[in-house]
Amino acid sequence: MRSYLRAEDDLAAEAEVLLERGWLARGQEGRLSITDAGEEARVRLKQHAPAIRARIHRDIDDADYVTALKVLGQMIRNTGEHSV
């Protein structure tokens, strides 16, 4: 998971959203666990993600996609906290 997490991510806020949806539950000692509803949502997402990705990427060449990500990444770095 570390490769997906960024310093600016607010995991507590994200967990709160999932708790409100009933997808996570807080157990003893504050430990989070996935609920049955959360597991159902995870399975649905796993089933639908390939079709969603295919629709989003339709008619976009892989090389163009990679270039776009690199450009957007650089734009984000350029507008970081020390850019001004």
RODO-2510 file (C-alpha; in nm, 4 decimals, decimal comma):
residues 84
     n   res          X          Y          Z
     1     m     0,0000     0,0000     0,0000
     2     r     0,2885     0,2386     0,0568
     3     s     0,3259     0,2941    -0,3145
     4     y    -0,0327     0,4272    -0,3224
     5     l    -0,0101     0,6555    -0,0193
     6     r     0,1109     1,0129    -0,0341
     7     a     0,2162     1,2421     0,2487
     8     e    -0,0795     1,4729     0,1788
     9     d    -0,3377     1,1919     0,1972
    10     d    -0,5729     1,2284     0,4946
    11     l    -0,6347     0,8661     0,5846
    12     a    -0,8468     0,9541     0,8872
    13     a    -1,0850     1,1589     0,6702
    14     e    -1,0995     0,8853     0,4066
    15     a    -1,1692     0,6229     0,6726
    16     e    -1,4448     0,8438     0,8144
    17     v    -1,6216     0,8453     0,4769
    18     l    -1,6042     0,4655     0,4626
    19     l    -1,7299     0,4398     0,8210
    20     e    -2,0257     0,6664     0,7350
    21     r    -2,1083     0,4492     0,4327
    22     g    -2,0986     0,1416     0,6519
    23     w    -1,8107    -0,0086     0,4543
    24     l    -1,5769    -0,0048     0,7551
    25     a    -1,6374    -0,0658     1,1232
    26     r    -1,4242     0,0466     1,4160
    27     g    -1,3575    -0,2334     1,6609
    28     q    -1,1966    -0,2477     1,9993
    29     e    -0,8818    -0,0400     2,0322
    30     g    -0,9960     0,1654     1,7285
    31     r    -0,8921    -0,0946     1,4740
    32     l    -1,0770    -0,0698     1,1398
    33     s    -1,2209    -0,3696     0,9586
    34     i    -1,4187    -0,4115     0,6397
    35     t    -1,7899    -0,4846     0,6816
    36     d    -2,0028    -0,7165     0,4695
    37     a    -2,1327    -0,4089     0,2844
    38     g    -1,7753    -0,2918     0,2314
    39     e    -1,6754    -0,6298     0,0920
    40     e    -1,9742    -0,6246    -0,1439
    41     a    -1,8704    -0,2782    -0,2654
    42     r    -1,5109    -0,3962    -0,3128
    43     v    -1,6271    -0,6954    -0,5182
    44     r    -1,8556    -0,4754    -0,7337
    45     l    -1,5725    -0,2316    -0,7974
    46     k    -1,3385    -0,5155    -0,8908
    47     q    -1,5992    -0,6474    -1,1357
    48     h    -1,6706    -0,3113    -1,2981
    49     a    -1,3246    -0,1505    -1,2897
    50     p    -1,1966    -0,3080    -1,6142
    51     a    -1,4966    -0,1826    -1,8150
    52     i    -1,4724     0,1622    -1,6577
    53     r    -1,1012     0,1801    -1,7357
    54     a    -1,1615     0,0634    -2,0931
    55     r    -1,4260     0,3324    -2,1468
    56     i    -1,2048     0,6062    -2,0016
    57     h    -0,9042     0,4980    -2,2098
    58     r    -1,0961     0,4291    -2,5327
    59     d    -0,9183     0,5677    -2,8415
    60     i    -0,6149     0,6768    -2,6371
    61     d    -0,2855     0,5229    -2,7416
    62     d    -0,0835     0,3763    -2,4516
    63     a     0,2163     0,5965    -2,5347
    64     d    -0,0047     0,9072    -2,5380
    65     y    -0,1518     0,8084    -2,2026
    66     v     0,1930     0,7676    -2,0481
    67     t     0,3014     1,1042    -2,1894
    68     a    -0,0107     1,2719    -2,0494
    69     l     0,0571     1,1269    -1,7037
    70     k     0,4160     1,2492    -1,7141
    71     v     0,3053     1,5990    -1,8156
    72     l     0,0355     1,6152    -1,5480
    73     g     0,2793     1,4844    -1,2876
    74     q     0,5283     1,7557    -1,3762
    75     m     0,2548     2,0196    -1,3604
    76     i     0,1656     1,8996    -1,0114
    77     r     0,5305     1,9139    -0,9049
    78     n     0,5596     2,2624    -1,0578
    79     t     0,2711     2,3858    -0,8445
    80     g     0,3975     2,2287    -0,5226
    81     e     0,4362     2,4153    -0,1971
    82     h     0,7682     2,5787    -0,2960
    83     s     0,6739     2,6807    -0,6506
    84     v     0,5968     3,0475    -0,5797
***
